[in-house]
């Protein structure tokens, strides 16, 4: 059977499988309703095998996180890394720990880290670059962030990266955005707050912005060596 309908979950994939973790559905009756201590959250991990086309709910050992909505998730080798997220009530039960699940041995563990951790947030975006975990943005439920944190996975030490930009050159505070990287730069797309969303055609079309499907994509990139955010200033053909 396939996983029940949900939102707020996260997905990652390797060459063989798709992994789906967590999520939220207040209308799902088969979860046991209020008698289930995790309701309306899904405290579960699913795997979809590309070759067989079959779903499998993975039975795991160890401590699975309880912040099951709007967390961030990446796959690093055989390890799923989960950071942050929120439980019920939203915005009042947030996390700032890193949980690791080894998908080969099906076991969860809490990663012990040094340094000052990010705030307890959800809706942040996360990526692994050159052996370090980067976390950008997110919200406490009341305050939205442009903070960029880095966790060295070898030393397990958190640091906050401070850009050299003027405030007016920084991307706006946001959550539920996406980030990508090319090995050197981090690109941010979309996201928003409870009162606004940063649309792809937010600005008029100057000649120095990417165009995709006829829309403007506002992209900020972070250069770690320079410690600065820059707005992308190249133009691409519409597709």
N, C-alpha and C positions, 0 to 999 in steps of 0.2 A: 504494500500500500504506500501511497505517497504521503508526505507530511500534510497536516491540516492547513487550511488557509491561515495566513498570518501577515503581519507587517512588523517593521522594526527589527527584523532578523538580519543576519549577515551571511554572505556566501563567499567562499573562496574555492579554488580548483587547482589540481595538479594535472598531469597528463592522463591520469586514469579515472579520477573521481572528482565530484563536486561535493563540497561539505556545506551544510546549512546549520547554523547555530541560533538558538533562541527565537525570540519573536513574541508577538502579542496578538490576542484575538478575544475580545470580551464576549463575542457571540458564539464561541465554540462550546457547545453543550457537553460533548463527550469528554471534556477535560476533567469533569468532576465538579465543575462550578466552584462556588465558594468553599466547599469542603476540601478542595485541593489547595494546599498552602501556597502554591505558586500561581494559582489562577489570578488574572487571565493571561499569565505569562507561560511560555513554553520552556521549561528547563530540560532541554533535550538537544541532541546532536544527531543529524541525519547525514547519510552518505548516498550519493547517486553514482552508480558505476556506468561510465560511458559505453563500455563494451556490451554489458548485459542489459542495459536500460532499466535496471532494477534499483528501487529505493531500499534502504536498510536503516532502521533506527539503531544507532550504535550504543550498546551497553558499555558504560565506562566506569572506572573506579576513581577514587580520590574526590576532591572537593570541586565540583562544578560551580562557577560563579552564579550568584543570584541576581545580578544586574543584567537582565535578559533582553532589554530593549535599547536600541540606538547605541549599542556599544560599537567598538571597532575591532576588526578581525583581520589578521594576515596569516599566511601559511609560510613557514620558514623550514625547509626540509620536511621532516615528518612531524613538525610541531605546529599546532595552531596556537597563536598568541592572541589573547583577548584582553582588551584594556577598556576600563571605564564602563559606561552604560548606566541605565537607571532601572530601578524596580518600581514597585507600587507603594505609595503614590508617586507618579512621575515627578521628577525634580526634587523629591524629598528623600530618596533612597538611592543616591548615586554612588559610583565606585571610582577608585583611582589605583587599583591594583592591576598587576599583570598576571593573568592565569594562563597556564600552558597545558595543552592536551597533546600528548604523543599519540598520533592516530595509528601507529603500528602496534603499540602496546595498550592502547585505549585507557590511558591513565591521565588524570588531571593533577596538576601541582601548582602551588602559588609560588611565583618567582620572587625571591627575596632580593630587594634592591637597596642601593645606597643613594645618598643625595636627596634633594628636595623633590618629592613627587609632584606632578601636576595636580591641580584642584580636582575635586570629585565632580566629574563632568559626564555629559552624554552628547551624542550627535557630533563628536569630533571625527576627524579623518586621520588615517594612519598608513605609514608605508615603511618598508625596510630598505635601507640604502647602505651598501658597503658594511654590513654587519651591525648597523645601528637602527633602532626603532625611532621613527619621527612621528610626533603627534601634533596636529595643528587644529586650533579653534575649539568649538564645542560650547556648551552652556551648562551652568549650574542649575538651570531652570529659571533663573532671574537675571543673571549676568551673562553676556555673550563675549567671546574671547577671540583674540588674534594671537594668542600665545603659541609659540613653537617650542616644543620640548624634544630632547634627544635622549634616548636610553642606549648606552653602549652595551651590547649584549655579551661582550666578553668580561668587562669589569662590573656590569650590572649597576652602573651609576647614572642617575638622572642629572641632566643639566638643562637649564632654560637658555635657549639661544636668543640673544638680544640683537635685533637688526639695527643697522646704523641709519636707517631711513628717517626722514622727517615724518611726523604723524600724518601729514596730508598725503604722503606717498604710500602709506600702508593700506593693505586690503581691509575692507570693512569687517567688523566683528560678525561672526556667523556660526551657524551649525548646520548639520545635514548637507554639507558640501561634499565634493569629491576631490582627491588629490591624486596626481600621478608624478612620475619622475623619469628622468633619462639617465640616471646615474650620477648627475652633478646638480641638477636643478629640480626643485619641487614646483609643480604646477597646480594651481587651485582653480576649480570651476564651480560656479553656482553656490548654493546654500542660501541662508537667509536668517531671519529672526522670527519672532512670533507676530511681528507687525509688517514684515516685508520679505520679499524673495528677490534675489538678485537674478533677474531674467537674462537670457542670452542676448536680447536686443535692448538692454537697458539704456545704451547710449546710441546716438546717431552714428552713422557709419563713416568714420574717417578712413583714410587710406592705410593707416598703420595698425589695423586690427584684423585678426583672423576672421574668415567667413566660413561657415559650415552650414550647408543646407539653407543658404540664404539668410542666416542669422548671425549676429555678432556674438562672439565668445570672448568675454573679458577674462584674460588669463594673467595671473600674477605668478612670477617665478622667483624662487629664493636661491641665491648663490651663497652656499655655506662659506666658501673661502672668503668672499667679500663681506658676508654678513648683511646683505641688503636684499630687499624686495624690489623687483622691477616689473612694470607692466609690459607684457609682450608687445613688440612693435614690428611684427612682420605681417605680411598679407598672404593669404592662401586663396586659391580658386574655390569658388562655390562648387559643391558636389551634390 
